Amino acid sequence: MGIFSENCPEFYITELACISDSVTIVPISADAQFLDSERVTRIIEATGLSSICVSSKTGGFLLDLKTNGKISSLKNIIVFDDTNE
């Protein structure tokens, strides 16, 4: 399970849920200095992530990569918060 979000309560709740069910977590930093499409694509493809949790801040970025065909392994994008905010 990937987590691509800034620090927030949902990040830690997801992390604890994964740990309690022995699910491997792949955290991807959402800091602006690390928000590089090549870096994010490389991490997702190298780990074979099929599901990832995102915030509304990082969801659009990830959706652009998915619609442009750069991340083929990704099947599920779970958004933590309301995308209309």
Beta strands, then each sheet from edge to edge (+ up, - down):
strand 1: 2-4
strand 2: 26-28
strand 3: 51-54
strand 4: 76-79
sheet 1: 2+ 1+ 3+ 4+
end
